[in-house]
Amino acid sequence: MQVYTFIRKALRCFISGKFFFLGLAAGFMACDYHDDESIVKTAREVYVSRLTETEINIRDYVPEDAVTAWMGSTFWTPKGTEAAYRWARNMGSDYLQLDVQQTREVRDENGQLIEPSVLVVYSKEDLSLSSNIEYVFPSRAQEPLSSFSWSELNRLDLGTPFNYASPQRSRTGFEGLGISTLEDVVMIAEGFRIVRTANKDRKQSIVLRNGELQWDFFYEQDPADNGNRPGLFIHPAAADTSLLKKISLELERLGWNIDRDPKDIPTQPGKVQVANTKGRVFLHASGRKMLAPLEFYFGGFPKSFSENTPLENSRDAPFAFADQLNFAVNNYAQFIFWDISLGLLEPWQADLVHRTGMRLHVGRVNHEETFKQVTGYYFRERLSQMFPASWELADGVLTDLPDLSLLLYASLYNQPTRRPSVDAVEILDELGY
């Protein structure tokens, strides 16, 4: 146990440094963690619930060692844009992550609907952080996304602000790229791209479909598509029943609702094929209020859960974490999502997760050292002795840099087919940006 304690301290001192992307700068934080062998002992003794066979079957819809591209990419491209998701698809990501919100519908003075709402992809942060909203709607820059209609949001530019913020990765092809819709990401995952005019405006119209006004978006086969068919990792922005219902109905309309006659999506040997499996849509519940509504609308879908609260460095930490796990199991989640911004992933946490039968995905895995830590590659021989069922720790990663994670799975875990055939820049060139 003393050796294990030493290893943990050494690992923490190395990994807890605050790294910036690709080593642009680095500085080490104080290693103020408090090792206590009693925490590991308590974790081994604490009670956790177990998944049922039904939930284990749903869990297995999601491939092991899944690499999920957060908002497509926030490093190489303007996040959440068409460029981000086309790039992540061609790179070979297993899942495209998207935060889903709903725009405001517009009615005339008589209450008649004249513009329907749209499911769009954007993080919970305000629009001023990654768009030009301060120039387009200066008096509304701090308003939530839900206060804007789609026709208003469609005027925003996410590409030009990215180019100014990241001049070393700027591209003229990013200029004018806007917010994506849920349908956009589904179609990109199937190998399509948005139909655009010569000045980059997207082709769209409002139509009457099944007795309801709806936006009609236009797509075409992507000439740069390389055959990968990733799934979607959807994070609804809120535990709002109207939002969840609309997501469910939209997935059904697009043939991606696995509970309601999902369509067959053609795939190619040797390429990512998640889109044509029961794991094509993977949902995330952030906080306890969201898990029950997710189960109501997406009962047969794989689901992950996160509490979003850091654990205390005390003997009670295993009890607090076990409480999260038991809540997740009892409310039909099959995965735990751990964001390393909440603290370093501990081996005893992974062991507890795996004892429930759930799998563990870890977020913000954006550099090689973090990848090696969360997957257990560091000190794997020692970990395999202490936690024989869990030494690999994470069962999947969410990252801004799926190209890096795919390369590391290929080189460190003997998964050669996952090695990207071209690098990130070459893919952007091929996509025409």
C-alpha positions as CSV (number, residue, x, y, z in Angstrom):
1,M,0.0,0.0,0.0
2,Q,2.9,2.4,0.7
3,V,4.2,1.8,-2.9
4,Y,0.7,2.6,-4.2
5,T,0.5,5.8,-2.1
6,F,3.9,6.9,-3.5
7,I,2.8,6.2,-7.0
8,R,-0.3,8.2,-6.6
9,K,1.6,11.1,-5.2
10,A,4.1,11.1,-7.9
11,L,1.4,10.8,-10.6
12,R,-0.6,13.6,-9.1
13,C,2.4,16.0,-9.0
14,F,3.0,15.3,-12.7
15,I,-0.5,15.3,-14.0
16,S,-2.0,18.1,-11.9
17,G,0.0,20.7,-13.7
18,K,-2.2,23.1,-15.6
19,F,-1.4,22.4,-19.3
20,F,-2.4,24.5,-22.2
21,F,-3.2,23.0,-25.6
22,L,-0.3,21.2,-27.3
23,G,2.3,22.5,-24.8
24,L,2.0,26.2,-25.7
25,A,2.6,26.9,-22.1
26,A,2.7,24.9,-18.9
27,G,2.9,25.7,-15.2
28,F,2.6,23.3,-12.3
29,M,0.0,23.7,-9.5
30,A,0.9,22.8,-5.9
31,C,0.4,19.1,-5.2
32,D,-1.9,19.6,-2.3
33,Y,-3.8,16.4,-2.5
34,H,-4.2,14.4,0.7
35,D,-3.4,10.7,0.3
36,D,-5.1,8.5,2.8
37,E,-4.8,4.7,2.6
38,S,-8.1,4.5,4.5
39,I,-9.9,6.0,1.5
40,V,-8.9,3.0,-0.7
41,K,-9.8,0.6,2.1
42,T,-13.3,2.3,2.5
43,A,-13.9,2.2,-1.2
44,R,-13.3,-1.5,-1.3
45,E,-15.9,-2.0,1.4
46,V,-18.6,0.5,0.4
47,Y,-21.9,-0.9,-1.0
48,V,-22.9,-0.1,-4.6
49,S,-25.9,-1.3,-6.6
50,R,-25.5,-3.4,-9.7
51,L,-26.9,-2.9,-13.2
52,T,-29.6,-5.4,-14.3
53,E,-29.0,-7.6,-17.3
54,T,-31.3,-5.3,-19.3
55,E,-29.2,-2.2,-18.5
56,I,-26.0,-4.2,-19.2
57,N,-27.3,-4.9,-22.7
58,I,-28.0,-1.2,-23.3
59,R,-24.6,-0.4,-21.9
60,D,-23.0,-2.6,-24.5
61,Y,-24.6,-0.6,-27.4
62,V,-21.7,1.8,-26.9
63,P,-18.3,0.6,-28.1
64,E,-15.5,0.3,-25.6
65,D,-12.7,2.9,-25.7
66,A,-15.1,5.3,-27.5
67,V,-13.6,8.6,-28.5
68,T,-16.1,11.4,-28.4
69,A,-15.4,14.7,-30.1
70,W,-16.6,17.6,-27.9
71,M,-18.6,20.0,-30.1
72,G,-16.7,18.5,-33.1
73,S,-13.5,20.3,-32.0
74,T,-12.9,23.5,-30.2
75,F,-9.2,23.5,-31.0
76,W,-8.9,23.0,-34.8
77,T,-12.2,24.6,-35.8
78,P,-15.0,26.9,-34.5
79,K,-16.8,24.6,-32.1
80,G,-20.2,23.3,-32.9
81,T,-20.0,24.4,-36.6
82,E,-20.4,22.4,-39.8
83,A,-16.6,22.5,-40.1
84,A,-16.1,21.0,-36.6
85,Y,-18.5,18.1,-37.2
86,R,-17.3,17.3,-40.7
87,W,-13.7,17.3,-39.4
88,A,-14.5,15.1,-36.4
89,R,-16.4,12.6,-38.7
90,N,-13.5,12.3,-41.1
91,M,-11.0,12.1,-38.3
92,G,-12.6,8.9,-37.1
93,S,-14.4,10.0,-33.9
94,D,-16.9,7.4,-32.6
95,Y,-19.3,10.1,-31.3
96,L,-20.0,13.7,-32.1
97,Q,-20.9,15.5,-28.9
98,L,-23.5,18.3,-29.0
99,D,-25.2,20.4,-26.4
100,V,-28.8,20.9,-27.6
101,Q,-31.0,23.9,-27.0
102,Q,-34.2,25.2,-28.5
103,T,-34.8,28.6,-30.2
104,R,-37.7,30.9,-29.7
105,E,-40.8,30.5,-31.9
106,V,-42.3,33.6,-33.5
107,R,-46.0,34.5,-33.5
108,D,-47.8,37.4,-35.0
109,E,-50.1,39.8,-33.1
110,N,-52.9,37.3,-33.4
111,G,-50.9,34.5,-31.9
112,Q,-50.5,32.7,-35.2
113,L,-47.2,30.9,-35.6
114,I,-45.0,32.4,-38.3
115,E,-41.6,30.9,-37.5
116,P,-41.2,27.6,-35.7
117,S,-38.5,26.8,-33.1
118,V,-35.4,24.8,-34.0
119,L,-33.2,22.4,-32.1
120,V,-29.7,24.0,-32.2
121,V,-26.2,23.1,-31.0
122,Y,-24.6,25.5,-28.6
123,S,-23.0,25.3,-25.1
124,K,-24.7,26.9,-22.2
125,E,-22.4,29.8,-22.2
126,D,-23.7,33.1,-23.6
127,L,-23.5,33.9,-27.3
128,S,-20.9,36.7,-26.8
129,L,-18.1,34.2,-26.0
130,S,-17.8,32.7,-29.5
131,S,-19.9,34.6,-31.9
132,N,-20.2,38.2,-33.3
133,I,-23.5,38.9,-31.5
134,E,-22.2,42.1,-30.0
135,Y,-22.1,43.5,-33.5
136,V,-25.3,42.0,-34.8
137,F,-27.5,42.4,-31.7
138,P,-25.4,44.7,-29.4
139,S,-28.3,45.3,-27.0
140,R,-29.0,41.6,-26.6
141,A,-25.5,40.2,-26.4
142,Q,-26.1,38.8,-22.9
143,E,-29.5,37.3,-23.5
144,P,-29.8,33.5,-23.4
145,L,-30.0,31.6,-26.7
146,S,-33.6,30.6,-26.1
147,S,-34.6,34.3,-26.5
148,F,-33.6,34.3,-30.1
149,S,-35.4,32.9,-33.1
150,W,-33.6,30.7,-35.7
151,S,-33.7,33.4,-38.3
152,E,-31.9,35.7,-35.8
153,L,-29.3,33.1,-34.8
154,N,-28.7,32.3,-38.4
155,R,-27.2,35.8,-38.8
156,L,-24.4,35.1,-36.3
157,D,-20.8,34.3,-37.4
158,L,-18.8,31.9,-35.2
159,G,-15.9,31.5,-37.7
160,T,-14.5,35.0,-37.8
161,P,-14.3,35.3,-33.9
162,F,-12.4,31.9,-33.9
163,N,-10.0,33.2,-36.5
164,Y,-9.2,36.3,-34.4
165,A,-8.9,34.3,-31.2
166,S,-6.7,31.5,-32.8
167,P,-4.7,33.2,-35.6
168,Q,-2.3,30.2,-35.9
169,R,-5.3,28.0,-36.8
170,S,-7.4,30.5,-38.7
171,R,-8.8,29.8,-42.1
172,T,-10.7,31.9,-44.6
173,G,-13.1,29.0,-45.0
174,F,-14.2,29.4,-41.4
175,E,-15.5,32.9,-42.0
176,G,-19.3,33.1,-41.8
177,L,-19.8,29.7,-40.3
178,G,-22.8,29.7,-38.0
179,I,-24.6,27.7,-35.3
180,S,-25.6,24.2,-36.3
181,T,-28.9,22.5,-35.9
182,L,-29.5,19.0,-34.5
183,E,-30.5,17.9,-38.0
184,D,-27.2,19.3,-39.4
185,V,-25.2,17.0,-37.2
186,V,-27.3,14.0,-38.0
187,M,-26.8,14.6,-41.7
188,I,-23.1,15.2,-41.3
189,A,-22.8,11.9,-39.4
190,E,-24.5,10.2,-42.4
191,G,-22.0,11.7,-44.9
192,F,-23.8,14.9,-46.0
193,R,-23.1,18.6,-45.9
194,I,-25.2,21.8,-45.8
195,V,-26.3,23.2,-49.2
196,R,-25.0,26.7,-49.4
197,T,-25.2,29.6,-51.9
198,A,-22.2,31.3,-53.5
199,N,-21.9,33.7,-50.6
200,K,-22.1,30.8,-48.0
201,D,-25.7,31.4,-46.9
202,R,-27.4,28.1,-46.2
203,K,-30.4,27.1,-48.3
204,Q,-33.5,26.8,-46.1
205,S,-37.2,27.7,-46.0
206,I,-40.3,27.3,-43.8
207,V,-42.8,24.7,-45.0
208,L,-46.0,23.1,-43.8
209,R,-45.2,19.5,-42.9
210,N,-47.8,17.1,-41.4
211,G,-50.0,20.1,-40.6
212,E,-47.3,22.0,-38.8
213,L,-44.9,24.8,-39.8
214,Q,-41.3,23.6,-39.8
215,W,-38.0,24.7,-41.1
216,D,-36.8,22.8,-44.1
217,F,-33.0,22.5,-44.4
218,F,-31.2,21.3,-47.5
219,Y,-28.2,18.9,-47.7
220,E,-26.1,17.3,-50.3
221,Q,-23.7,14.4,-50.4
222,D,-20.4,15.6,-49.0
223,P,-17.7,15.1,-51.7
224,A,-15.0,14.9,-49.0
225,D,-16.8,12.3,-46.9
226,N,-14.5,9.4,-46.2
227,G,-17.1,6.9,-45.1
228,N,-17.0,7.2,-41.3
229,R,-20.4,7.0,-39.6
230,P,-20.2,8.3,-36.0
231,G,-23.0,8.3,-33.5
232,L,-24.2,11.3,-31.5
233,F,-23.5,12.1,-27.8
234,I,-26.4,14.5,-26.9
235,H,-26.4,16.7,-23.9
236,P,-29.8,18.4,-23.5
237,A,-29.3,21.9,-22.1
238,A,-32.0,21.5,-19.5
239,A,-34.3,19.0,-17.9
240,D,-37.2,20.6,-19.8
241,T,-39.8,18.1,-20.9
242,S,-40.7,20.1,-24.0
243,L,-37.1,20.1,-25.1
244,L,-36.6,16.4,-24.5
245,K,-39.9,15.6,-26.3
246,K,-38.8,17.6,-29.2
247,I,-35.4,15.9,-29.4
248,S,-37.1,12.5,-29.3
249,L,-39.5,13.4,-32.1
250,E,-36.8,15.0,-34.2
251,L,-34.6,11.8,-33.9
252,E,-37.7,9.8,-34.9
253,R,-38.3,12.0,-37.9
254,L,-34.7,11.6,-39.0
255,G,-34.6,7.8,-38.4
256,W,-32.3,8.0,-35.4
257,N,-34.7,7.1,-32.6
258,I,-33.7,3.5,-31.7
259,D,-37.0,3.0,-29.9
260,R,-39.1,3.9,-32.9
261,D,-38.3,2.3,-36.2
262,P,-34.7,3.4,-36.7
263,K,-33.5,3.5,-40.3
264,D,-30.6,1.5,-41.7
265,I,-27.6,3.6,-42.4
266,P,-25.1,2.2,-44.9
267,T,-21.6,1.7,-43.6
268,Q,-18.2,0.6,-45.0
269,P,-15.8,-2.1,-43.7
270,G,-12.9,-0.6,-41.8
271,K,-14.7,2.7,-41.1
272,V,-16.6,3.9,-38.0
273,Q,-20.0,2.3,-38.0
274,V,-21.6,3.5,-34.8
275,A,-24.4,5.3,-36.6
276,N,-25.8,2.0,-37.8
277,T,-26.0,0.4,-34.3
278,K,-28.3,0.7,-31.3
279,G,-25.7,2.9,-29.8
280,R,-26.2,5.6,-32.5
281,V,-27.5,8.0,-29.9
282,F,-26.0,8.3,-26.5
283,L,-27.5,10.8,-24.0
284,H,-26.0,12.6,-21.0
285,A,-27.8,13.8,-17.9
286,S,-26.0,16.6,-16.1
287,G,-27.4,16.6,-12.6
288,R,-30.0,14.5,-10.8
289,K,-33.0,16.4,-12.1
290,M,-32.4,15.3,-15.7
291,L,-32.0,11.6,-15.4
292,A,-35.6,10.7,-14.8
293,P,-37.0,12.8,-17.7
294,L,-34.3,11.3,-19.9
295,E,-35.4,7.8,-19.0
296,F,-39.0,8.7,-19.7
297,Y,-38.3,9.9,-23.3
298,F,-35.3,7.8,-24.1
299,G,-35.8,4.5,-22.2
300,G,-34.0,2.2,-24.5
301,F,-31.0,4.6,-25.2
302,P,-27.7,4.4,-23.4
303,K,-27.3,7.2,-20.9
304,S,-24.5,8.7,-18.9
305,F,-24.8,10.6,-15.6
306,S,-22.6,13.2,-13.9
307,E,-23.1,15.0,-10.6
308,N,-20.8,17.9,-11.4
309,T,-19.6,18.4,-7.9
310,P,-16.0,17.7,-6.7
311,L,-15.4,15.1,-4.1
312,E,-13.9,15.9,-0.7
313,N,-10.4,14.5,0.0
314,S,-11.6,12.6,3.1
315,R,-12.5,9.1,4.2
316,D,-16.1,10.0,3.3
317,A,-15.3,10.5,-0.3
318,P,-16.1,6.8,-1.3
319,F,-19.5,7.1,0.4
320,A,-20.3,10.3,-1.5
321,F,-19.2,8.8,-4.8
322,A,-21.1,5.6,-4.1
323,D,-24.2,7.6,-3.5
324,Q,-23.9,9.1,-7.0
325,L,-23.4,5.7,-8.5
326,N,-26.3,4.2,-6.7
327,F,-28.5,7.1,-7.9
328,A,-27.3,6.5,-11.4
329,V,-28.0,2.8,-11.4
330,N,-31.4,3.1,-9.7
331,N,-32.4,5.7,-12.4
332,Y,-31.3,3.6,-15.4
333,A,-27.9,5.2,-16.4
334,Q,-25.3,2.8,-17.7
335,F,-22.4,5.2,-17.7
336,I,-20.7,7.6,-15.3
337,F,-19.1,10.7,-16.8
338,W,-16.3,12.3,-14.9
339,D,-14.9,15.7,-15.9
340,I,-11.3,16.0,-14.7
341,S,-11.9,19.7,-14.0
342,L,-13.6,18.3,-10.9
343,G,-10.4,16.6,-9.8
344,L,-8.0,13.9,-10.7
345,L,-9.6,10.6,-11.5
346,E,-8.7,8.1,-8.7
347,P,-8.3,4.4,-9.3
348,W,-10.7,3.6,-6.5
349,Q,-13.4,5.6,-8.3
350,A,-13.0,3.6,-11.5
351,D,-13.1,0.4,-9.4
352,L,-16.4,1.5,-7.8
353,V,-17.9,2.3,-11.2
354,H,-16.9,-1.0,-12.6
355,R,-18.3,-2.9,-9.6
356,T,-21.7,-1.5,-10.5
357,G,-21.4,-2.8,-14.0
358,M,-21.4,0.7,-15.4
359,R,-18.7,2.1,-17.6
360,L,-16.7,5.2,-17.0
361,H,-16.1,8.0,-19.6
362,V,-13.8,10.9,-18.8
363,G,-14.0,14.4,-20.2
364,R,-11.4,17.1,-21.0
365,V,-8.8,14.6,-22.0
366,N,-6.8,17.0,-24.2
367,H,-3.2,16.1,-23.8
368,E,-1.1,12.9,-23.8
369,E,-0.3,12.9,-20.1
370,T,-3.9,13.2,-19.1
371,F,-4.9,10.4,-21.5
372,K,-2.3,8.1,-20.0
373,Q,-3.5,8.9,-16.5
374,V,-7.2,8.5,-17.0
375,T,-6.8,5.3,-19.0
376,G,-4.5,3.8,-16.4
377,Y,-1.5,3.5,-18.8
378,Y,0.8,4.9,-16.2
379,F,1.8,2.3,-13.6
380,R,-0.5,-0.2,-15.2
381,E,1.3,-3.2,-13.7
382,R,0.9,-2.0,-10.2
383,L,-2.7,-0.9,-10.8
384,S,-3.5,-4.3,-12.3
385,Q,-2.4,-6.0,-9.0
386,M,-4.5,-3.7,-6.8
387,F,-7.6,-3.3,-9.1
388,P,-7.5,-6.3,-11.4
389,A,-11.0,-5.5,-12.8
390,S,-10.4,-1.8,-13.3
391,W,-6.8,-1.1,-14.0
392,E,-7.7,0.5,-17.4
393,L,-9.8,3.1,-15.5
394,A,-11.7,5.0,-18.2
395,D,-13.7,3.1,-20.8
396,G,-13.9,6.1,-23.1
397,V,-12.9,9.8,-23.4
398,L,-14.4,13.0,-24.4
399,T,-11.9,15.4,-26.0
400,D,-11.3,18.6,-28.0
401,L,-8.6,16.6,-29.8
402,P,-10.0,13.3,-31.0
403,D,-7.0,13.0,-33.3
404,L,-4.7,12.7,-30.3
405,S,-6.8,10.2,-28.4
406,L,-7.2,8.0,-31.5
407,L,-3.5,8.1,-32.1
408,L,-2.8,7.1,-28.4
409,Y,-5.3,4.3,-28.4
410,A,-3.6,3.0,-31.6
411,S,-0.1,3.3,-30.3
412,L,-0.5,2.5,-26.6
413,Y,-3.4,0.0,-26.6
414,N,-2.6,-2.0,-29.8
415,Q,-5.6,-0.7,-31.8
416,P,-3.8,0.0,-35.1
417,T,-7.0,0.5,-37.1
418,R,-7.8,3.6,-35.1
419,R,-4.7,5.4,-36.2
420,P,-5.7,8.5,-38.3
421,S,-4.6,8.0,-41.9
422,V,-4.1,11.8,-42.3
423,D,-3.4,14.6,-39.8
424,A,-5.8,17.2,-38.6
425,V,-4.6,20.0,-41.0
426,E,-4.8,17.7,-44.0
427,I,-8.4,16.9,-43.2
428,L,-9.3,20.5,-43.1
429,D,-7.6,21.0,-46.4
430,E,-9.6,18.1,-47.9
431,L,-12.8,19.5,-46.6
432,G,-12.1,22.8,-48.4
433,Y,-11.5,25.1,-45.5
